[in-house]
């Protein structure tokens, strides 16, 4: 074939495909939607990722601006910097702000907002940068909390001073953080000053070693905030896995629609073959349809995605918790989305194109069915692919595995599961006799057209598998708490200096604002040691081990200490033991026998009989054991007041903590020597497993859920078209509209139900392998999410199909 003939053949194929696309608008619109949605979502995600958190430089700018490093401001630090370095003062701290609910402590910074080194750290939303000691800029979060606007007066600082709000800003590191910004020369409270430093071009800096007569200083290099090699590897793994798996999903989704569409075009394509069209030419017509729809979806998806990003900037900022600064369009990423969409459209049409025109022309012209054993061959191939994909996932599912193998295994397993769909449809047809009329007819019709039914099932399977994997990976977590509780939940510890600052009346008012059960004065023996004698938990970084090492304070008291540490009143045996000169132990790592031996100046004291009151619970700010005052006096121990603990009846509510802290902050402002930084009290929160879910996960989850619902509905809708001749025949013999609706609903349940089941199986493998690959994740089964993903699409599509079925379909000539 010459080049001219080749071009002419493709020109004719495109013309025929265009006319077929226009003539079958409904089917074309459904296929276009399947291609458009992923292209649209990918464009929005790609542009958002590039402008918010896609590069390490962007993340660093949110924290450091344009500075190369941040160092403590001092003579040693200044002398170590190159002479041509640019330096901008920066003070970070907390200060006291007067608000409608009383005094509260907020973060603040003192620096020059307009200096180029701060570009990227702040976003000026309204007004201007503050100047002088009586002007301030506030974040939008603080403005909402205090209900203040430009030009309003506010009172802040230690000591307090009146300030005029001249600017509204956001901190780039977090849009939800409430705080204030003042000029560098007018800090609101004492804090250790720092310097933003820009090094001369081509020069580097490293922290010098302090001399014996000098103190060191803190520093933060730009490179310190960049992701590590391991973090980059995990990020690359996520991107590759999501891209590969999502690409395979879309190919199967659109491919299923093309299979159904090509089967509906059998007669039209057979007409072309009857007048001399070759099999290659017919295949090009189907491929041209994929090319046209892929190009249209790419253009529409990319255009709509860019428009959405432009119009929904504030919403995207709120979701990502970062501002859009120096917005740019990642041309390469956007072009990649368009090329991938176009390629997917062609790939999805490839299999239908290869099978189009290969059937008998007379059978295709007459609409007769041809028998095929393709389902059995597909079953064998599918089992092989499932086995190969599982083996690849097992090999890649470890921290040393290759992410490429993991992605390949996930795709192979997905394709293998989909390949088993025709055989499952054949099997479902054999059990149809046991069902009522509507189910029997629907299953037999699906089995008779099992390749088209299997194509629709493949679409549902692919969409469901992605949602299943995302749900499992998103809920994978480390079941160990990030930190060990310092006290029992709800308790508040006030150090001795804070208690003296409050005074007796202040402590009473502080506790009155809280659900206080009792104020426990914690008196401890200061000259007594308590060695660890039990075997500590294994693991040098285990939080339980660290807590057990710290909880070694010897308290002097009675039943109030027992209740404070254990959460229950002391029993009679414990009270008798204290009265008899014994010790009540709360840390089981402190004992190895029925007695406990205290030390003073490294020398053992007489052993004390003991009772263990708690096991496996370690609170570093609470005592490790308690003895009576008489026992402390007998052992000649020095006793001092260490702290006061507010033991509450429940977890304090936020407004209760605000009221209590108002009392504490007023006491600090009224003292003759105000503190540099405000002290506030916090209640210990109940420990929860560490589980951080990124914003990108929620975006992907929303996109995946949308694609799953749309794909399930579209696939079932395309397959339901095949029922029209049968429904017309049933109408002719007197079938009621209710009967017809039940039949279409039963077919929807068949397609969506089998697809959801296969999607559940196909999504488990990649998710399990990724969790094994990631060293920070542990398996956690999200039963509710899996149930919703597996049950919602079949239920919705079945309901919609039944409701949207025509009550009186038009009578048509049967073609098969």
C-alpha positions in Angstrom: 0.0 0.0 0.0 1.4 3.4 -1.0 1.5 6.3 1.3 -1.3 8.0 -0.6 -3.5 5.0 -0.3 -2.7 4.7 3.4 -3.6 8.4 4.0 -6.7 8.1 1.9 -7.8 4.9 3.8 -7.4 6.7 7.1 -9.2 9.8 5.8 -12.2 7.7 4.8 -12.1 5.8 8.1 -12.2 9.1 10.0 -15.1 10.4 7.9 -17.1 7.2 8.5 -16.2 7.2 12.2 -17.2 10.8 12.5 -20.6 10.2 10.9 -21.2 7.1 13.0 -20.3 9.1 16.1 -22.8 11.8 15.2 -25.5 9.3 14.3 -25.1 7.4 17.6 -25.0 10.4 19.8 -26.1 8.7 23.0 -23.5 5.9 22.8 -20.8 8.4 21.8 -21.6 10.7 24.6 -21.3 7.9 27.2 -17.9 6.8 25.8 -16.8 10.5 25.7 -17.8 10.9 29.3 -15.7 7.9 30.3 -12.7 9.4 28.7 -13.5 13.0 29.8 -13.8 12.4 33.5 -10.3 10.9 34.0 -8.7 13.6 31.8 -10.5 16.3 33.6 -9.6 15.0 37.1 -6.0 14.3 36.1 -5.6 17.9 34.8 -7.0 19.4 38.0 -4.8 17.2 40.2 -1.7 17.7 38.1 -2.0 21.5 38.1 -2.8 21.6 41.8 0.0 19.3 42.6 2.5 21.4 40.7 1.5 24.6 42.3 0.9 23.4 45.9 3.1 20.5 46.9 4.4 18.8 43.8 8.0 19.9 44.2 10.2 20.1 47.3 11.2 23.7 46.4 7.5 24.7 46.7 7.2 23.1 50.2 10.5 24.7 51.3 9.3 28.1 50.1 6.2 27.8 52.4 8.5 27.6 55.4 11.7 29.5 54.5 10.7 31.8 51.7 13.7 32.6 49.5 16.2 32.2 52.3 19.0 29.7 52.1 19.1 29.1 55.9 17.6 30.3 59.2 20.0 30.8 62.2 19.8 32.1 65.7 20.6 35.7 65.8 23.9 36.1 67.8 27.5 37.2 67.5 28.7 33.6 66.8 26.2 33.0 64.1 26.7 36.4 62.4 30.5 35.9 62.4 30.2 32.5 60.7 28.2 33.8 57.8 29.9 35.0 54.6 30.3 38.8 54.6 28.1 39.4 51.6 25.1 37.5 53.1 21.7 39.3 53.2 20.1 39.0 56.6 16.5 39.7 57.6 15.4 39.6 61.3 12.8 37.0 62.2 11.2 36.5 65.7 8.8 33.7 66.3 6.9 33.1 69.5 3.6 33.2 71.3 1.8 36.2 72.7 -1.4 37.1 74.6 -4.3 38.5 72.6 -7.5 39.9 74.1 -10.6 38.5 72.5 -14.4 38.3 73.0 -14.0 35.2 75.2 -11.1 36.6 77.2 -7.3 36.3 76.9 -5.8 33.6 74.7 -2.4 32.8 73.4 -1.5 32.8 69.7 1.5 32.3 67.5 3.1 35.5 66.1 6.0 36.5 64.0 8.0 39.8 63.8 9.7 40.4 60.4 9.5 42.5 57.3 6.6 41.3 55.2 7.7 43.1 52.1 11.3 41.9 52.1 12.0 39.6 49.1 13.4 36.9 51.4 10.0 36.4 52.9 8.3 35.9 49.5 6.5 32.6 49.7 6.2 32.5 53.5 3.2 34.9 53.6 0.3 35.9 51.3 -1.1 39.4 51.7 -4.9 39.0 51.3 -5.9 42.6 52.1 -4.4 45.9 53.3 -0.6 46.4 53.6 2.4 45.3 55.7 2.4 46.7 59.3 4.9 49.5 60.2 5.8 50.8 63.6 4.9 49.5 67.0 1.2 50.2 66.8 0.3 48.3 63.6 -0.4 44.6 63.1 -1.4 42.2 60.4 -3.6 39.2 61.3 -4.2 35.9 59.6 -7.7 35.3 58.1 -8.2 32.5 60.7 -7.5 34.9 63.6 -9.7 37.6 62.0 -12.6 35.2 61.8 -12.1 34.0 65.3 -11.9 37.5 66.8 -14.3 39.0 64.3 -12.0 41.9 63.4 -11.4 43.7 60.1 -9.1 46.2 58.5 -8.9 49.4 60.6 -10.1 47.7 63.8 -8.3 48.0 67.1 -7.0 45.0 69.0 -5.0 44.5 72.2 -2.1 42.1 72.2 1.4 41.6 73.6 3.3 41.0 76.8 2.7 43.6 78.2 -0.5 44.4 76.3 -0.6 47.3 73.9 -3.3 48.6 71.5 -2.7 47.8 67.8 -4.4 48.8 64.6 -5.1 46.1 62.0 -3.6 47.2 58.7 -3.3 43.9 56.9 -4.9 40.5 56.5 -2.5 37.7 55.6 -2.1 33.9 55.5 0.8 31.9 56.6 1.8 29.7 53.6 2.6 26.7 55.8 -1.0 26.5 56.9 -4.0 28.6 56.0 -5.9 27.3 59.1 -3.3 28.6 61.6 -4.3 31.7 63.6 -1.6 34.3 64.3 -0.3 37.8 64.1 2.5 39.6 62.2 4.3 42.7 63.4 7.4 44.6 62.2 10.7 43.1 63.1 11.6 46.0 65.4 8.4 45.7 67.5 8.0 42.1 68.8 5.0 41.3 70.9 6.7 39.2 73.5 10.2 38.0 74.4 11.5 35.3 72.1 14.9 34.1 70.8 15.5 36.2 67.6 16.5 34.5 64.3 17.8 35.5 61.0 16.7 34.7 57.5 19.9 34.5 55.5 20.5 34.6 51.7 24.0 33.4 50.9 26.1 35.0 48.2 25.8 33.4 44.8 28.0 30.3 44.5 28.8 30.1 48.3 27.7 27.4 50.7 27.6 27.4 54.5 27.8 24.7 57.2 27.4 25.1 60.9 30.8 25.7 62.6 31.9 23.6 65.6 31.5 25.6 68.8 34.7 26.2 70.8 34.8 25.1 74.5 34.0 28.7 75.6 31.1 29.2 73.2 27.6 28.0 73.1 26.3 26.5 69.9 23.4 28.0 67.9 20.4 26.5 66.1 20.3 26.5 62.3 18.0 25.2 59.6 19.4 24.7 56.1 17.2 24.7 53.0 18.4 21.2 52.2 17.1 20.0 55.7 13.5 20.4 54.5 13.9 18.6 51.3 12.5 15.0 51.2 14.9 12.2 51.9 15.8 9.5 49.4 13.4 7.1 51.1 10.5 9.7 51.0 11.2 10.4 47.3 11.1 6.6 46.6 7.7 6.2 48.4 6.3 9.3 46.6 7.5 7.9 43.2 6.0 4.6 44.1 2.6 6.2 44.8 2.7 8.2 41.6 3.7 5.2 39.4 1.2 2.9 41.1 -1.7 5.3 40.8 -0.9 6.3 37.2 -0.4 2.7 36.0 -3.5 1.3 37.8 -5.7 4.3 36.8 -4.5 4.0 33.2 -5.4 0.3 33.1 -8.8 1.2 34.7 -9.6 3.7 32.0 -8.5 1.4 29.2 -10.8 -1.3 30.5 -13.7 1.2 31.1 -13.6 2.7 27.6 -12.6 -0.6 26.0 -15.8 -2.1 27.5 -17.9 0.7 26.0 -16.2 0.2 22.6 -16.8 -3.5 22.7 -20.5 -2.9 23.2 -20.5 -0.1 20.6 -18.7 -2.2 18.0 -21.1 -5.1 18.5 -24.0 -2.6 18.0 -22.3 -1.6 14.7 -22.1 -5.1 13.4 -24.6 -4.5 10.6 -23.1 -1.2 9.6 -19.6 -2.6 9.4 -20.8 -5.7 7.6 -22.4 -3.4 4.9 -18.9 -1.9 4.3 -17.4 -5.3 4.1 -20.1 -6.4 1.7 -19.2 -3.7 -0.8 -15.5 -4.6 -0.7 -14.1 -3.2 2.5 -11.2 -5.3 3.9 -10.8 -6.3 7.5 -8.0 -3.8 8.0 -10.2 -1.0 6.7 -13.1 -2.0 9.0 -10.6 -2.1 11.9 -9.4 1.4 11.0 -13.0 2.7 11.2 -13.3 1.4 14.8 -9.8 2.7 15.6 -10.7 6.1 14.1 -13.7 6.2 16.4 -11.4 5.8 19.4 -9.0 8.4 18.0 -11.8 11.0 17.5 -13.4 10.4 20.9 -10.0 10.4 22.6 -9.0 13.7 20.9 -12.3 15.3 21.8 -12.1 14.0 25.5 -8.5 15.2 25.7 -9.3 18.7 24.5 -12.4 19.0 26.6 -11.0 17.4 29.7 -7.8 19.5 29.7 -9.7 22.7 29.0 -12.3 22.1 31.6 -9.6 21.1 34.1 -7.6 24.3 33.6 -10.8 26.4 33.8 -11.8 24.6 37.1 -8.4 25.3 38.5 -8.7 29.0 37.6 -12.2 29.5 38.9 -11.9 27.2 42.0 -8.6 28.6 43.3 -9.9 29.5 46.9 -11.5 26.1 47.2 -8.3 24.3 46.1 -6.3 26.4 48.6 -8.7 25.5 51.4 -8.5 21.8 50.6 -4.7 21.8 50.3 -4.2 24.2 53.3 -1.6 26.1 51.2 -1.9 29.2 49.1 -1.5 29.4 45.4 1.7 31.5 44.9 3.3 32.2 41.5 0.7 30.1 39.7 2.0 28.4 36.6 0.7 25.8 34.2 2.9 22.6 34.1 2.8 22.4 30.3 4.5 19.0 30.2 2.1 17.4 32.7 -1.0 18.9 31.0 0.3 17.8 27.6 1.0 14.3 29.1 -2.6 14.1 30.3 -3.9 14.9 26.8 -1.5 12.4 25.1 -2.4 9.7 27.6 -6.1 10.3 27.1 -5.7 10.1 23.3 -3.7 7.0 23.6 -6.2 5.4 26.0 -9.0 6.1 23.5 -7.0 4.3 20.7 -5.9 1.4 23.0 -9.5 0.9 24.2 -10.7 0.6 20.6 -7.8 -1.7 19.6 -9.4 -5.0 20.6 -12.8 -4.2 19.1 -11.0 -3.1 16.0 -9.2 -6.4 15.7 -12.4 -8.4 16.1 -14.5 -6.2 13.9 -15.1 -7.5 10.4 -13.8 -11.0 11.2 -17.2 -12.5 11.6 -19.3 -14.0 8.8 -20.7 -11.1 6.7 -24.0 -12.8 6.2 -24.4 -13.4 9.9 -23.5 -9.8 10.7 -25.9 -8.5 8.0 -28.7 -10.6 9.4 -27.9 -9.9 13.0 -27.4 -13.6 13.7 -25.4 -14.6 16.7 -22.1 -16.5 16.2 -20.9 -19.0 18.8 -17.6 -18.4 20.4 -15.3 -20.2 22.8 -13.5 -17.0 23.6 -14.8 -17.0 27.1 -13.1 -20.3 27.9 -9.8 -19.1 26.4 -10.1 -15.9 28.3 -10.7 -17.8 31.5 -7.5 -19.8 31.0 -5.5 -16.6 30.2 -7.1 -14.8 33.1 -6.1 -17.5 35.6 -2.5 -17.3 34.3 -2.4 -13.5 34.5 -3.9 -13.6 38.1 -1.2 -16.1 39.1 1.6 -14.1 37.5 0.3 -10.8 39.0 0.0 -12.3 42.4 3.6 -13.7 42.2 4.8 -10.2 41.1 3.0 -8.5 44.0 4.4 -11.0 46.5 8.0 -10.4 45.2 7.5 -6.6 45.2 5.6 -6.4 48.5 8.5 -5.6 50.8 10.6 -2.5 51.5 13.4 -3.7 49.2 11.0 -4.6 46.3 10.8 -2.8 43.0 7.9 -0.5 42.5 7.9 -1.2 38.7 7.2 -4.9 39.5 4.5 -3.9 42.0 2.7 -1.8 39.3 3.1 -4.5 36.7 1.7 -7.1 39.1 -1.3 -4.9 40.0 -2.2 -4.4 36.3 -1.7 -8.1 35.5 -4.0 -9.1 38.3 -6.6 -6.6 37.3 -6.6 -7.7 33.7 -6.6 -11.4 34.7 -9.6 -10.9 36.9 -11.5 -9.1 34.2 -10.6 -11.9 31.7 -12.6 -14.3 33.9 -15.8 -12.3 33.5 -17.2 -14.1 30.4 -16.9 -17.5 32.1 -18.7 -16.2 35.1 -21.5 -14.9 32.9 -21.8 -18.3 31.3 -22.0 -19.9 34.7 -24.6 -17.4 35.8 -26.7 -18.3 32.8 -26.8 -22.0 33.9 -28.3 -21.2 37.3 -31.0 -18.9 35.8 -33.6 -21.7 36.0 -33.8 -21.3 39.8 -34.7 -17.6 39.6 -38.1 -15.9 39.1 -39.1 -14.8 35.6 -37.4 -11.4 35.5 -34.1 -12.8 36.9 -34.2 -15.8 34.7 -34.7 -13.8 31.5 -32.1 -11.2 32.5 -29.4 -13.9 33.2 -30.2 -15.9 30.1 -30.0 -12.8 27.9 -26.7 -11.8 29.6 -25.3 -15.3 29.0 -26.5 -15.3 25.4 -24.6 -12.0 24.8 -21.9 -12.9 27.3 -19.0 -11.0 25.6 -20.9 -7.8 25.6 -22.1 -8.4 29.1 -18.6 -9.3 30.2 -17.3 -6.0 28.7 -19.8 -4.1 30.9 -18.7 -6.1 33.9 -15.1 -5.3 33.1 -15.9 -1.6 33.3 -17.5 -2.0 36.7 -14.6 -4.2 37.9 -12.0 -1.7 36.8 -13.7 1.2 38.5 -14.4 -0.7 41.7 -10.9 -2.1 42.0 -9.4 1.4 42.1 -11.7 2.5 44.8 -11.1 -0.6 46.9 -7.3 -0.2 46.6 -7.5 3.5 47.5 -9.7 2.8 50.5 -7.4 0.2 52.0 -4.2 2.2 51.3 -5.8 5.3 52.7 -6.8 3.7 56.0 -3.4 1.8 56.4 -1.9 3.1 59.6 0.7 2.5 62.3 -1.3 1.1 65.3 1.3 2.4 67.8 0.6 5.8 69.3 2.9 8.6 68.0 3.7 9.6 71.6 3.0 8.1 75.1 0.5 9.9 77.2 2.2 12.1 79.8 -0.7 11.9 82.3 -4.1 10.2 82.3 -6.5 11.6 79.8 -8.2 14.9 80.9 -5.7 15.7 83.6 -3.9 19.1 83.6 -0.5 19.6 85.3 0.5 22.9 86.7 4.2 23.2 87.7 5.1 24.6 91.1 6.1 28.0 89.6 2.7 28.2 87.8 0.9 27.4 91.0 2.8 30.2 92.8 2.0 32.6 90.0 -1.7 31.8 90.2 -1.9 32.0 94.0 -4.5 30.3 96.1 -7.4 32.4 94.7 -6.2 32.1 91.1 -5.9 28.3 91.4 -9.4 28.1 92.8 -10.8 30.2 89.9 -8.7 28.2 87.4 -10.1 24.9 88.6 -13.6 26.2 88.8 -13.7 26.7 85.0 -13.0 23.0 84.5 -14.8 19.8 85.3 -12.5 19.3 88.3 -12.8 16.3 90.5 -9.9 17.2 92.8 -6.8 19.4 92.9 -4.0 17.1 93.9 -0.8 18.7 95.2 2.0 16.5 94.1 4.7 16.3 96.8 7.8 14.3 95.9 11.0 13.1 97.6 13.8 15.1 95.8 16.8 13.2 97.1 15.6 9.7 96.4 16.4 7.5 93.4 14.4 4.6 92.1 16.4 2.2 89.7 14.7 0.2 87.0 14.9 -3.5 88.0 12.3 -5.0 85.6 13.0 -5.8 82.0 11.9 -2.8 79.9 10.0 -3.1 76.6 12.2 -4.0 73.6 13.1 -1.3 71.1 15.2 1.7 71.8 12.7 4.2 70.4 9.6 2.5 71.9 7.5 5.3 73.5 6.5 2.8 76.3 10.1 2.3 77.2 10.8 6.0 77.3 7.8 6.5 79.5 8.8 3.7 81.9 12.3 5.2 82.1 10.8 8.6 83.1 8.1 7.5 85.5 10.4 7.1 88.5 9.2 9.9 90.8 8.6 9.0 94.5 5.5 10.8 95.7 4.6 11.4 99.3 0.9 11.2 100.0 -2.0 8.8 100.3 -5.3 7.7 98.6 -5.4 10.9 96.5 -2.2 9.9 94.7 -3.5 6.4 94.1 -6.7 7.8 92.6 -4.7 10.3 90.5 -2.5 7.7 88.9 -4.8 4.7 88.6 -8.2 6.5 88.1 -9.8 4.6 90.9 -9.9 4.9 94.7 -7.4 3.1 96.8 -8.6 -0.2 98.2 -8.3 -1.3 101.8 -5.2 -3.5 101.1 -3.3 -0.5 99.6 -4.3 1.8 102.4 -3.1 -0.8 105.0 0.2 -1.2 103.1 0.8 2.6 103.2 -0.1 2.8 106.9 2.4 -0.1 107.6 5.2 1.8 106.0 5.1 0.2 102.6 4.9 1.6 99.0 2.2 1.5 96.3 3.9 1.0 92.9 2.4 2.2 89.6 5.3 1.3 87.3 5.8 -2.5 87.0 9.3 -2.0 85.6 10.4 -0.7 89.0 10.0 -4.0 90.8 11.4 -7.5 90.6 10.3 -8.9 94.0 7.8 -8.3 96.8 9.9 -5.4 98.1 11.2 -2.1 96.6 14.5 -0.5 97.6 14.9 3.3 97.3 18.4 4.9 97.1 19.8 8.1 98.4 23.2 9.4 97.2 23.7 6.1 95.5 23.2 4.1 98.7 20.3 1.8 99.2 17.7 2.5 101.9 15.9 -0.2 103.9 13.6 -2.2 101.6 9.9 -1.4 101.7 7.1 -3.9 101.3 5.1 -3.0 98.2 1.9 -3.5 96.3 1.5 -3.2 92.5 -1.4 -1.0 91.7 -1.1 -0.7 87.9 0.6 -2.7 85.1 1.6 -1.7 81.6 0.5 1.9 82.0 3.3 4.5 82.2 2.7 8.3 82.7 6.0 10.2 82.9 4.5 13.2 84.6 2.9 11.1 87.4 4.7 9.3 90.2 6.1 5.8 89.8 5.2 5.0 93.4 3.9 6.6 96.5 4.8 6.3 100.2 3.2 7.9 103.3 4.4 11.1 104.9 5.3 9.0 108.0 7.5 6.7 105.9 9.2 9.7 104.3 9.9 11.1 107.7 11.2 7.8 109.0 13.6 7.5 106.0 14.6 11.2 106.5 13.7 12.2 103.0 13.5 15.8 101.7 10.0 16.5 100.5 9.0 19.4 98.2 6.0 20.4 96.2 6.6 19.6 92.5 3.3 20.4 90.9 -0.5 20.6 91.2 -2.5 18.2 89.1 -6.1 19.1 88.1 -7.8 15.7 88.0 -11.0 16.0 86.0 -14.2 14.0 85.8 -14.1 14.0 81.9 -12.2 15.5 79.0 -12.5 19.3 79.3 -14.3 21.1 76.5 -12.4 23.7 74.4 -14.5 26.6 75.9 -13.7 25.4 79.4 -9.9 25.4 78.6 -10.3 28.9 77.2 -11.9 30.1 80.4 -9.2 28.5 82.6 -6.4 29.8 80.5 -7.9 33.3 80.7 -7.3 33.1 84.5 -3.7 31.9 84.0 -2.8 34.5 81.3 -4.2 37.4 83.4 -2.1 36.2 86.3 1.0 36.3 84.1 0.2 39.8 82.8 -0.4 41.1 86.4 2.9 39.9 87.7 5.7 42.4 88.3 8.0 40.5 86.0 6.0 39.3 83.0 7.2 36.1 81.4 8.8 36.2 77.9 6.4 33.6 76.6 2.8 33.0 77.8 2.2 29.8 79.7 -1.1 28.0 78.9 -2.5 24.8 80.2 -3.6 21.8 78.1 -5.5 18.7 79.0 -4.0 15.4 78.0 -5.9 13.9 75.1 -6.8 10.3 74.8 -4.2 8.5 72.7 -5.1 7.5 69.2 -3.2 5.5 66.7 -1.0 7.5 64.3 -2.9 8.0 61.1 -2.2 10.9 58.8 -4.4 11.1 55.7 -3.2 13.6 53.1 -5.5 16.0 51.1 -4.4 14.3 47.9 -5.9 11.0 49.2 -9.3 12.7 49.7 -9.1 14.2 46.2 -8.2 10.8 44.7 -11.0 9.1 46.8 -13.6 11.6 45.5 -12.5 11.2 41.9 -12.4 7.4 42.3 -15.9 7.3 43.8 -17.2 9.5 41.0 -15.6 7.4 38.3 -16.9 4.2 39.9 -20.5 5.4 40.0 -20.4 7.0 36.5 -18.7 3.9 35.0 -21.1 1.5 36.6 -24.1 3.5 35.4 -22.7 4.0 31.8 -21.6 0.3 31.5 -25.0 -0.9 32.6 -26.7 1.6 30.3 -24.8 0.4 27.3 -25.5 -3.2 28.0 -29.2 -2.6 28.7 -29.6 -1.4 25.1 -29.2 -5.0 24.1 -32.5 -5.7 25.9 -34.6 -3.5 23.7 -35.6 -6.1 21.1 -36.5 -8.6 23.8 -38.5 -5.9 25.7 -40.3 -5.0 22.5 -41.2 -8.6 21.9 -42.5 -9.0 25.5 -44.5 -5.8 25.0 -46.1 -7.3 21.9 -47.2 -10.3 23.9 -48.6 -8.3 26.8 -45.8 -7.8 29.3 -46.6 -5.1 31.9 -44.2 -2.1 32.5 -43.4 -3.5 35.9 -42.2 -6.8 34.4 -40.0 -4.9 31.9 -38.5 -2.8 34.7 -37.8 -5.8 36.8 -35.9 -7.5 33.9 -33.7 -4.5 33.3 -33.1 -4.1 37.0 -32.1 -7.7 37.2 -29.6 -7.4 34.4 -28.2 -4.3 36.1 -27.8 -6.2 39.3 -26.0 -9.0 37.4 -23.5 -6.7 35.7 -22.9 -4.4 38.6 -22.9 -7.2 41.2 -20.4 -9.4 39.4 -18.3 -6.4 38.6 -18.2 -5.2 42.2 -17.3 -8.7 43.4 -14.4 -9.0 40.9 -13.4 -5.4 41.6 -13.1 -6.3 45.3 -10.8 -9.2 44.5 -8.7 -7.2 42.0 -8.2 -4.3 44.4 -7.0 -6.3 47.4 -3.7 -7.5 45.9 -2.2 -4.1 44.9 -3.2 -2.5 48.2 -1.7 -5.3 50.2 1.5 -5.2 48.2 1.9 -1.4 48.6 1.3 -1.6 52.4 4.0 -4.3 52.6 6.2 -2.1 50.4 5.8 1.0 52.7 7.7 0.7 56.0 5.3 3.2 57.7 2.0 1.5 57.0 0.2 -1.4 58.6 -2.8 -3.3 57.4 -6.2 -2.1 58.6 -9.4 -3.4 57.1 -11.9 -0.6 56.5 -15.0 -2.8 56.6 -17.5 0.0 56.3 -15.7 1.6 53.4 -15.4 -1.7 51.6 -19.0 -2.5 52.1 -20.1 0.9 50.7 -17.8 0.6 47.7 -18.9 -2.9 46.9 -22.7 -2.3 47.5 -23.4 1.3 46.6 -22.8 1.2 42.8 -24.8 -2.0 42.2 -27.7 -0.7 44.3 -27.7 2.7 42.6 -27.4 1.4 39.1 -30.0 -1.2 39.6 -32.4 1.4 41.1 -31.7 3.9 38.3 -32.0 1.4 35.5 -35.4 0.2 36.8 -36.7 3.7 37.3 -35.5 4.9 33.9 -36.8 2.0 31.9 -39.5 3.1 29.5 -43.0 2.1 30.5 -43.9 1.5 26.8 -40.9 0.9 24.6 -41.3 1.3 20.8 -41.9 -1.9 18.9 -38.9 -2.8 16.7 -37.9 -5.5 14.4 -35.9 -8.3 16.1 -32.4 -8.6 14.6 -31.2 -11.5 16.7 
